[in-house]
Structures are given as C-alpha cells and as structure tokens.
Amino acid sequence: MNTYKTAEIAHHIGIHPNTVRLYEELGLIPKPDREANGYRVFTDFHMEQFKFARTALKVEVLQNGLRKKAIDIIKISALGDFDSAIQLTESYLQQIKREQRNAEEAIRIAKQLLSGSKQGRDSIFFTRKETADHLQISMDALRNWEMNGLLTVKRKQNGYRMYTDEDIRLLKIISSLRCANYSLAAILRMLSALSSNPQANIRQVIDTPKESDDIISVCDKLLTSLQNAKKNAQSMLIQLEKMKNQFKTNPTL
C-alpha cells in the first residue's frame, strides 16, 4: 500500500495541511502512524477516507440532524466499519428524500392556499392567542414572523392585534413552509415576489436568492441543497462499497 506525507495528502485532496490535521483531530480519518521523527504517515485508506469525507460535507446547509448524521457516517467509515457506514448512509438518503417530499408538499399547500377563494375575508377576527391555538403554533412564533416582516397585523383602537381570515390563510402558508424547513428569508422573498406579481413561480422564487441578498440568504436554497445532498449521499454509497472491497481487512495497513 502507498504511503503519503501530510503535504502530499493536502496537495492531492486540495486542502491546507492544517485541514488534514483538523480532520484527524475530529476523528474524520483514522489516526495515522508516525515515523521516528514524528511525521505522520498516511495510507491509501486515508486518501480514500479524505475523499469520502469531502463528498459527505459538500452541502453546507442541512437541517433536522442531517449534518450530524453525515459526520457520524464519516467517523464510522474512518473506523473501517463500512457495513455500518453503508447502512447509516442508506438511512441518511431516505431522510433526505423525506425532507424533499416535505419541501415540495409545503409548496403545493402554499399554491393551494394562494389559489383559494378570498370571499368573505376579514369577516372574522382572531386575537393572537386564538390565532396561535387555531394554527397550533406558539405565540412566540407569531411574534417572530411579524418582527421579521412576514406579515403586518392590524390593531384595534385599544392596541390589540386582530387577525383576519386573510391573515390566517397567510399564516397557514408560512407555517407549512417553516415546518418543511424553509427559512424566514426564503419565505419573505417568496411573499415579496407574490405581492408584486401574484403569478410568480413559487417554487423558483423560494429557492432563488437575489444577488443583492446577504450571505445567509444566498446560502439558503433548500430545494437545491436537498437535491445536492441526495446526489452526494448516492455518491457516498458508491465510495463506501469501493472502500469496503478495497480495504476488506486492516484498512490502515
């Protein structure tokens, strides 16, 4: 089996030598042997494990524990337990697919609610507590959405907020999208687009930040990140099978 120095690994993978050491500290690769002079000695298994880790960590923005699960998979692979890593990756892939379905379903619900009849709107008024109870969300969530500009609520003369039928419909849309892990920035982007163009493509708008958006918004592309995560997970399975066959026993030797 071939051996490599830290600089050789870093050059081949395209990372800084300090990143090589960081991967070792985090347990993302097995601890390399050391020469008498203290220099690390990496093997072909280390090289493949670095490639595997890079694939697993390509997508930056993930939710519902997906990022942690990806890191767990990397650590298990680093131990040479490829069967367990494969099993966990298959579960990881299924979770990504569920997240994708939830994201698409939230858009479908939003479209359905937006296309619903507006007849009789503003005919019923709800207090904040009644609204929260009706939608089964917390009052803190309502406050947060209002503070972030997702909706503007009218007030009575006594200063209390009053939520109309139209507000409830809008809140249902926001709630559905939030449950599917769309960010507040993405939802606000969609609502702003719809206010100026009711025929706007919801799916496209919510997944396409403007060039002028800040870095957090630009990174927020849920549909795209999930699709990329799915592709990466499929690649991870291929890499794990390859490593399993290549390093059947004593992978660090």
Short mmCIF file of the C-alpha atoms (twelve columns), coordinates in Angstrom:
data_MODEL
# 
_entry.id   MODEL 
# 
loop_
_atom_site.group_PDB 
_atom_site.id 
_atom_site.type_symbol 
_atom_site.label_atom_id 
_atom_site.label_alt_id 
_atom_site.label_comp_id 
_atom_site.label_asym_id 
_atom_site.label_seq_id 
_atom_site.Cartn_x 
_atom_site.Cartn_y 
_atom_site.Cartn_z 
_atom_site.pdbx_PDB_model_num 
ATOM 1   C CA . MET A 1   0.000   0.000  0.000   1 
ATOM 2   C CA . ASN A 2   1.219   3.505  -0.827  1 
ATOM 3   C CA . THR A 3   2.157   5.958  1.899   1 
ATOM 4   C CA . TYR A 4   1.914   9.742  1.913   1 
ATOM 5   C CA . LYS A 5   3.138   12.700 3.924   1 
ATOM 6   C CA . THR A 6   0.801   15.419 5.208   1 
ATOM 7   C CA . ALA A 7   1.762   17.815 2.419   1 
ATOM 8   C CA . GLU A 8   1.165   15.139 -0.225  1 
ATOM 9   C CA . ILE A 9   -2.300  14.376 1.118   1 
ATOM 10  C CA . ALA A 10  -3.147  18.081 1.288   1 
ATOM 11  C CA . HIS A 11  -1.938  18.692 -2.267  1 
ATOM 12  C CA . HIS A 12  -3.776  15.704 -3.699  1 
ATOM 13  C CA . ILE A 13  -7.092  16.483 -1.965  1 
ATOM 14  C CA . GLY A 14  -6.772  20.235 -2.492  1 
ATOM 15  C CA . ILE A 15  -6.860  21.321 1.150   1 
ATOM 16  C CA . HIS A 16  -4.500  23.088 3.569   1 
ATOM 17  C CA . PRO A 17  -2.173  20.885 5.644   1 
ATOM 18  C CA . ASN A 18  -3.836  22.289 8.761   1 
ATOM 19  C CA . THR A 19  -7.142  20.881 7.478   1 
ATOM 20  C CA . VAL A 20  -5.528  17.449 7.284   1 
ATOM 21  C CA . ARG A 21  -4.621  17.738 10.963  1 
ATOM 22  C CA . LEU A 22  -8.103  19.030 11.805  1 
ATOM 23  C CA . TYR A 23  -9.728  16.004 10.160  1 
ATOM 24  C CA . GLU A 24  -7.539  13.799 12.332  1 
ATOM 25  C CA . GLU A 25  -8.463  15.720 15.499  1 
ATOM 26  C CA . LEU A 26  -12.183 15.440 14.690  1 
ATOM 27  C CA . GLY A 27  -11.968 11.701 14.060  1 
ATOM 28  C CA . LEU A 28  -12.941 12.028 10.394  1 
ATOM 29  C CA . ILE A 29  -9.926  9.921  9.429   1 
ATOM 30  C CA . PRO A 30  -8.117  7.212  11.394  1 
ATOM 31  C CA . LYS A 31  -5.064  8.363  13.327  1 
ATOM 32  C CA . PRO A 32  -2.037  7.882  11.084  1 
ATOM 33  C CA . ASP A 33  1.121   6.145  12.213  1 
ATOM 34  C CA . ARG A 34  4.151   8.309  12.845  1 
ATOM 35  C CA . GLU A 35  7.761   7.976  11.825  1 
ATOM 36  C CA . ALA A 36  10.579  8.203  14.355  1 
ATOM 37  C CA . ASN A 37  10.842  11.932 13.647  1 
ATOM 38  C CA . GLY A 38  7.140   12.412 14.454  1 
ATOM 39  C CA . TYR A 39  5.972   12.923 10.868  1 
ATOM 40  C CA . ARG A 40  2.574   11.448 10.063  1 
ATOM 41  C CA . VAL A 41  2.346   8.564  7.614   1 
ATOM 42  C CA . PHE A 42  -0.890  8.284  5.631   1 
ATOM 43  C CA . THR A 43  -2.033  5.321  3.534   1 
ATOM 44  C CA . ASP A 44  -4.329  4.720  0.574   1 
ATOM 45  C CA . PHE A 45  -7.173  4.254  3.050   1 
ATOM 46  C CA . HIS A 46  -6.561  7.728  4.449   1 
ATOM 47  C CA . MET A 47  -6.590  9.107  0.927   1 
ATOM 48  C CA . GLU A 48  -9.945  7.498  0.118   1 
ATOM 49  C CA . GLN A 49  -11.383 8.465  3.501   1 
ATOM 50  C CA . PHE A 50  -10.493 12.105 2.845   1 
ATOM 51  C CA . LYS A 51  -12.297 11.937 -0.494  1 
ATOM 52  C CA . PHE A 52  -15.284 10.329 1.176   1 
ATOM 53  C CA . ALA A 53  -15.432 12.991 3.894   1 
ATOM 54  C CA . ARG A 54  -15.235 15.756 1.312   1 
ATOM 55  C CA . THR A 55  -18.184 14.267 -0.545  1 
ATOM 56  C CA . ALA A 56  -20.244 13.935 2.626   1 
ATOM 57  C CA . LEU A 57  -19.568 17.524 3.686   1 
ATOM 58  C CA . LYS A 58  -20.149 19.250 0.350   1 
ATOM 59  C CA . VAL A 59  -23.566 20.595 1.288   1 
ATOM 60  C CA . GLU A 60  -23.259 23.323 3.910   1 
ATOM 61  C CA . VAL A 61  -26.881 23.964 4.884   1 
ATOM 62  C CA . LEU A 62  -28.756 20.939 6.170   1 
ATOM 63  C CA . GLN A 63  -31.413 20.552 8.847   1 
ATOM 64  C CA . ASN A 64  -33.112 18.054 11.173  1 
ATOM 65  C CA . GLY A 65  -29.814 16.460 12.188  1 
ATOM 66  C CA . LEU A 66  -28.722 15.615 8.641   1 
ATOM 67  C CA . ARG A 67  -25.379 17.340 9.065   1 
ATOM 68  C CA . LYS A 68  -24.677 15.437 12.272  1 
ATOM 69  C CA . LYS A 69  -25.688 12.167 10.631  1 
ATOM 70  C CA . ALA A 70  -23.259 12.820 7.770   1 
ATOM 71  C CA . ILE A 71  -20.448 13.404 10.267  1 
ATOM 72  C CA . ASP A 72  -21.370 10.219 12.151  1 
ATOM 73  C CA . ILE A 73  -21.151 8.283  8.878   1 
ATOM 74  C CA . ILE A 74  -17.688 9.695  8.188   1 
ATOM 75  C CA . LYS A 75  -16.462 8.723  11.660  1 
ATOM 76  C CA . ILE A 76  -17.810 5.177  11.344  1 
ATOM 77  C CA . SER A 77  -16.147 4.803  7.956   1 
ATOM 78  C CA . ALA A 78  -12.889 6.071  9.454   1 
ATOM 79  C CA . LEU A 79  -13.047 3.094  11.838  1 
ATOM 80  C CA . GLY A 80  -13.217 0.754  8.858   1 
ATOM 81  C CA . ASP A 81  -16.777 -0.350 9.736   1 
ATOM 82  C CA . PHE A 82  -18.026 0.005  6.182   1 
ATOM 83  C CA . ASP A 83  -21.139 -2.142 6.603   1 
ATOM 84  C CA . SER A 84  -22.443 0.096  9.388   1 
ATOM 85  C CA . ALA A 85  -21.487 3.199  7.412   1 
ATOM 86  C CA . ILE A 86  -23.397 1.905  4.386   1 
ATOM 87  C CA . GLN A 87  -26.448 1.110  6.491   1 
ATOM 88  C CA . LEU A 88  -26.410 4.578  8.071   1 
ATOM 89  C CA . THR A 89  -25.906 6.233  4.670   1 
ATOM 90  C CA . GLU A 90  -28.955 4.427  3.302   1 
ATOM 91  C CA . SER A 91  -30.961 5.784  6.251   1 
ATOM 92  C CA . TYR A 92  -29.450 9.236  5.631   1 
ATOM 93  C CA . LEU A 93  -30.528 9.079  1.982   1 
ATOM 94  C CA . GLN A 94  -34.074 8.111  2.932   1 
ATOM 95  C CA . GLN A 95  -34.268 11.036 5.357   1 
ATOM 96  C CA . ILE A 96  -33.126 13.424 2.625   1 
ATOM 97  C CA . LYS A 97  -35.851 12.080 0.354   1 
ATOM 98  C CA . ARG A 98  -38.433 12.668 3.095   1 
ATOM 99  C CA . GLU A 99  -37.178 16.224 3.510   1 
ATOM 100 C CA . GLN A 100 -37.538 16.710 -0.242  1 
ATOM 101 C CA . ARG A 101 -41.116 15.431 -0.176  1 
ATOM 102 C CA . ASN A 102 -41.937 17.727 2.746   1 
ATOM 103 C CA . ALA A 103 -40.446 20.718 0.949   1 
ATOM 104 C CA . GLU A 104 -42.397 20.015 -2.226  1 
ATOM 105 C CA . GLU A 105 -45.593 19.352 -0.270  1 
ATOM 106 C CA . ALA A 106 -45.245 22.702 1.503   1 
ATOM 107 C CA . ILE A 107 -45.060 24.455 -1.861  1 
ATOM 108 C CA . ARG A 108 -48.129 22.552 -3.049  1 
ATOM 109 C CA . ILE A 109 -50.031 23.635 0.071   1 
ATOM 110 C CA . ALA A 110 -48.905 27.221 -0.409  1 
ATOM 111 C CA . LYS A 111 -50.104 27.204 -4.016  1 
ATOM 112 C CA . GLN A 112 -53.417 25.690 -2.981  1 
ATOM 113 C CA . LEU A 113 -53.982 28.256 -0.248  1 
ATOM 114 C CA . LEU A 114 -52.984 31.125 -2.515  1 
ATOM 115 C CA . SER A 115 -55.392 29.993 -5.194  1 
ATOM 116 C CA . GLY A 116 -58.254 29.592 -2.706  1 
ATOM 117 C CA . SER A 117 -61.269 31.867 -2.675  1 
ATOM 118 C CA . LYS A 118 -60.890 35.166 -0.847  1 
ATOM 119 C CA . GLN A 119 -64.615 35.634 -0.461  1 
ATOM 120 C CA . GLY A 120 -65.671 36.737 2.990   1 
ATOM 121 C CA . ARG A 121 -62.137 37.580 4.052   1 
ATOM 122 C CA . ASP A 122 -61.752 39.933 7.004   1 
ATOM 123 C CA . SER A 123 -65.199 38.819 8.209   1 
ATOM 124 C CA . ILE A 124 -63.805 37.106 11.305  1 
ATOM 125 C CA . PHE A 125 -61.237 38.494 13.724  1 
ATOM 126 C CA . PHE A 126 -58.945 36.495 15.982  1 
ATOM 127 C CA . THR A 127 -56.780 37.504 18.906  1 
ATOM 128 C CA . ARG A 128 -53.126 36.487 18.894  1 
ATOM 129 C CA . LYS A 129 -53.814 33.634 21.325  1 
ATOM 130 C CA . GLU A 130 -56.843 32.449 19.317  1 
ATOM 131 C CA . THR A 131 -54.728 32.544 16.173  1 
ATOM 132 C CA . ALA A 132 -51.878 30.602 17.779  1 
ATOM 133 C CA . ASP A 133 -54.293 27.991 19.139  1 
ATOM 134 C CA . HIS A 134 -56.095 27.699 15.793  1 
ATOM 135 C CA . LEU A 135 -52.851 27.133 13.878  1 
ATOM 136 C CA . GLN A 136 -51.253 25.071 16.678  1 
ATOM 137 C CA . ILE A 137 -48.193 27.273 16.786  1 
ATOM 138 C CA . SER A 138 -46.663 29.267 19.631  1 
ATOM 139 C CA . MET A 139 -47.319 32.928 20.235  1 
ATOM 140 C CA . ASP A 140 -43.553 33.422 20.119  1 
ATOM 141 C CA . ALA A 141 -43.555 32.095 16.553  1 
ATOM 142 C CA . LEU A 142 -46.245 34.608 15.628  1 
ATOM 143 C CA . ARG A 143 -44.246 37.438 17.158  1 
ATOM 144 C CA . ASN A 144 -41.097 36.274 15.376  1 
ATOM 145 C CA . TRP A 145 -42.811 36.133 11.975  1 
ATOM 146 C CA . GLU A 146 -44.252 39.596 12.454  1 
ATOM 147 C CA . MET A 147 -40.921 41.033 13.631  1 
ATOM 148 C CA . ASN A 148 -39.259 39.583 10.518  1 
ATOM 149 C CA . GLY A 149 -41.793 41.247 8.247   1 
ATOM 150 C CA . LEU A 150 -43.655 38.164 7.050   1 
ATOM 151 C CA . LEU A 151 -46.995 39.790 7.821   1 
ATOM 152 C CA . THR A 152 -48.366 43.058 9.131   1 
ATOM 153 C CA . VAL A 153 -51.275 42.707 11.534  1 
ATOM 154 C CA . LYS A 154 -53.919 45.382 12.047  1 
ATOM 155 C CA . ARG A 155 -54.701 46.664 15.521  1 
ATOM 156 C CA . LYS A 156 -57.912 47.661 17.226  1 
ATOM 157 C CA . GLN A 157 -58.286 51.057 18.824  1 
ATOM 158 C CA . ASN A 158 -57.218 49.546 22.140  1 
ATOM 159 C CA . GLY A 159 -53.926 48.478 20.547  1 
ATOM 160 C CA . TYR A 160 -54.617 44.731 20.480  1 
ATOM 161 C CA . ARG A 161 -53.766 42.881 17.300  1 
ATOM 162 C CA . MET A 162 -56.599 41.381 15.278  1 
ATOM 163 C CA . TYR A 163 -56.009 38.601 12.788  1 
ATOM 164 C CA . THR A 164 -58.360 38.337 9.820   1 
ATOM 165 C CA . ASP A 165 -59.294 35.413 7.609   1 
ATOM 166 C CA . GLU A 166 -56.677 36.573 5.134   1 
ATOM 167 C CA . ASP A 167 -54.032 36.729 7.879   1 
ATOM 168 C CA . ILE A 168 -54.907 33.166 8.911   1 
ATOM 169 C CA . ARG A 169 -54.543 31.975 5.328   1 
ATOM 170 C CA . LEU A 170 -51.147 33.654 5.057   1 
ATOM 171 C CA . LEU A 171 -50.051 32.213 8.394   1 
ATOM 172 C CA . LYS A 172 -51.010 28.721 7.241   1 
ATOM 173 C CA . ILE A 173 -48.701 29.185 4.262   1 
ATOM 174 C CA . ILE A 174 -45.861 30.420 6.478   1 
ATOM 175 C CA . SER A 175 -46.410 27.588 8.959   1 
ATOM 176 C CA . SER A 176 -46.360 24.923 6.229   1 
ATOM 177 C CA . LEU A 177 -43.154 26.292 4.752   1 
ATOM 178 C CA . ARG A 178 -41.466 26.616 8.147   1 
ATOM 179 C CA . CYS A 179 -42.403 23.032 9.035   1 
ATOM 180 C CA . ALA A 180 -40.618 21.982 5.851   1 
ATOM 181 C CA . ASN A 181 -37.537 23.956 6.999   1 
ATOM 182 C CA . TYR A 182 -37.741 26.865 4.577   1 
ATOM 183 C CA . SER A 183 -36.029 29.830 6.222   1 
ATOM 184 C CA . LEU A 184 -37.722 33.086 7.133   1 
ATOM 185 C CA . ALA A 185 -35.583 34.810 4.495   1 
ATOM 186 C CA . ALA A 186 -36.778 32.425 1.775   1 
ATOM 187 C CA . ILE A 187 -40.432 32.801 2.798   1 
ATOM 188 C CA . LEU A 188 -40.148 36.592 2.897   1 
ATOM 189 C CA . ARG A 189 -38.564 36.511 -0.548  1 
ATOM 190 C CA . MET A 190 -41.498 34.473 -1.860  1 
ATOM 191 C CA . LEU A 191 -44.145 36.687 -0.233  1 
ATOM 192 C CA . SER A 192 -42.469 39.849 -1.549  1 
ATOM 193 C CA . ALA A 193 -42.400 38.413 -5.058  1 
ATOM 194 C CA . LEU A 194 -46.064 37.416 -4.872  1 
ATOM 195 C CA . SER A 195 -47.098 40.873 -3.650  1 
ATOM 196 C CA . SER A 196 -45.715 42.416 -6.833  1 
ATOM 197 C CA . ASN A 197 -46.579 39.501 -9.123  1 
ATOM 198 C CA . PRO A 198 -49.325 37.099 -7.958  1 
ATOM 199 C CA . GLN A 199 -48.438 34.791 -10.859 1 
ATOM 200 C CA . ALA A 200 -44.829 34.374 -9.762  1 
ATOM 201 C CA . ASN A 201 -43.418 30.841 -9.758  1 
ATOM 202 C CA . ILE A 202 -43.406 29.983 -6.047  1 
ATOM 203 C CA . ARG A 203 -41.009 27.064 -6.385  1 
ATOM 204 C CA . GLN A 204 -38.473 29.086 -8.324  1 
ATOM 205 C CA . VAL A 205 -38.691 32.236 -6.210  1 
ATOM 206 C CA . ILE A 206 -38.348 30.485 -2.857  1 
ATOM 207 C CA . ASP A 207 -35.225 28.624 -3.997  1 
ATOM 208 C CA . THR A 208 -33.502 31.502 -5.830  1 
ATOM 209 C CA . PRO A 209 -31.946 34.244 -3.690  1 
ATOM 210 C CA . LYS A 210 -31.327 37.623 -5.282  1 
ATOM 211 C CA . GLU A 211 -27.750 38.658 -5.996  1 
ATOM 212 C CA . SER A 212 -28.217 41.506 -3.521  1 
ATOM 213 C CA . ASP A 213 -29.253 39.176 -0.679  1 
ATOM 214 C CA . ASP A 214 -26.853 38.740 2.225   1 
ATOM 215 C CA . ILE A 215 -24.677 35.641 2.571   1 
ATOM 216 C CA . ILE A 216 -27.146 33.769 4.781   1 
ATOM 217 C CA . SER A 217 -29.934 34.221 2.242   1 
ATOM 218 C CA . VAL A 218 -27.687 33.313 -0.661  1 
ATOM 219 C CA . CYS A 219 -26.785 30.031 1.051   1 
ATOM 220 C CA . ASP A 220 -30.459 29.352 1.696   1 
ATOM 221 C CA . LYS A 221 -31.604 27.227 -1.214  1 
ATOM 222 C CA . LEU A 222 -33.452 24.380 0.462   1 
ATOM 223 C CA . LEU A 223 -34.653 22.561 -2.647  1 
ATOM 224 C CA . THR A 224 -31.253 22.821 -4.304  1 
ATOM 225 C CA . SER A 225 -29.302 21.836 -1.183  1 
ATOM 226 C CA . LEU A 226 -31.506 18.787 -0.638  1 
ATOM 227 C CA . GLN A 227 -31.114 17.728 -4.258  1 
ATOM 228 C CA . ASN A 228 -27.339 18.098 -3.964  1 
ATOM 229 C CA . ALA A 229 -27.369 16.227 -0.657  1 
ATOM 230 C CA . LYS A 230 -29.249 13.381 -2.329  1 
ATOM 231 C CA . LYS A 231 -26.646 13.157 -5.104  1 
ATOM 232 C CA . ASN A 232 -23.843 13.270 -2.554  1 
ATOM 233 C CA . ALA A 233 -25.451 10.504 -0.482  1 
ATOM 234 C CA . GLN A 234 -25.697 8.329  -3.593  1 
ATOM 235 C CA . SER A 235 -22.023 9.010  -4.300  1 
ATOM 236 C CA . MET A 236 -21.194 8.169  -0.692  1 
ATOM 237 C CA . LEU A 237 -22.758 4.729  -1.090  1 
ATOM 238 C CA . ILE A 238 -20.655 4.097  -4.188  1 
ATOM 239 C CA . GLN A 239 -17.483 5.221  -2.423  1 
ATOM 240 C CA . LEU A 240 -18.209 3.100  0.637   1 
ATOM 241 C CA . GLU A 241 -18.760 -0.005 -1.469  1 
ATOM 242 C CA . LYS A 242 -15.471 0.691  -3.238  1 
ATOM 243 C CA . MET A 243 -13.634 1.155  0.059   1 
ATOM 244 C CA . LYS A 244 -15.237 -1.963 1.503   1 
ATOM 245 C CA . ASN A 245 -13.932 -4.029 -1.404  1 
ATOM 246 C CA . GLN A 246 -10.528 -2.335 -1.453  1 
ATOM 247 C CA . PHE A 247 -9.870  -2.418 2.287   1 
ATOM 248 C CA . LYS A 248 -11.586 -5.584 3.441   1 
ATOM 249 C CA . THR A 249 -9.195  -6.172 6.317   1 
ATOM 250 C CA . ASN A 250 -6.767  -3.947 8.178   1 
ATOM 251 C CA . PRO A 251 -7.683  -0.831 6.167   1 
ATOM 252 C CA . THR A 252 -4.988  1.325  7.794   1 
ATOM 253 C CA . LEU A 253 -2.201  -1.043 6.850   1 
# 
